[in-house]
Structures are given as structure tokens and as C-alpha cells.
Amino acid sequence: MDEQVNQKAEDVAANDFQEKVLNSDKPVLVDFWAEWCMPCLMMAPVLDDVAREMSDKVTVLKLNTESEGSREWAIKYDIRSIPNMKLFHKGEVVHEFIGFRPKEVFQQELEEALNKIA
């Protein structure tokens, strides 16, 4: 139980993206963000809550688009606006969320997207 209490969205390095996102058996929500992006910073606690409360259904990871090697992933997945959260399942993007959302709205949208792939 303590592990779940402390759980939050984890950073993923560009060189771990293939393994932790594309090769995952579990759905993975990736937040493409940057430190200078205010809506991204506002979304961070929402994603931490989702990571904690929905850990049985989805893994939540964060990819800083400004960090080394991350730009290639941002280009590959056509990230033009951040925050941009993409839901991956079996190596493919199955849903996309762009922009800040309050926790209740985001959690409901994510649940609906997860139900479609279940």
C-alpha cells in the first residue's frame, strides 16, 4: 500500500522509450512536456494522481521534449502542442489528449479510452 501512496508519473529517458512504452504489455500514458510550459506544470499533479489511482490499469510516464534524444520521439509522434498525452497499447497510439484538463475530466476521458482497448 505504501508503494501506491508514493507512486507518481515517472520520467522516461529517450533511450528507454522503446522498452518502457512500446514493448509494454500494459497500456502506457506518455505525457510529452517541457519545463517552460505552464499548462504542462499544471497537468503534472493531475498525472501523479492518475498514476497513483489507476496504477492497476495504466502506467503513466513523462517525456521531457527538451531532454537529450527526446526530440526524435516528439517528431515521430507529431507533437506540435504540449502538454500532449498519448495512450499507447501494444506499441501503438490508441488515444491522444492535448492541453490541460481538470483531474475529474481527464480521469473520465482516460477511463473511456482504456475501456475501448480492454
ABEGO torsion letter per residue (X at the ends): XAAAAABBBBBBBAAAAAAAAAABABBBBBBBBBAABAAAAAAAAAAAAAAAAAAAABBBBBBBAABBGAAAAAAAAGBABOBBBBBBBGGBBABBBBEBBBAAAAAAAAAAAAAAAX
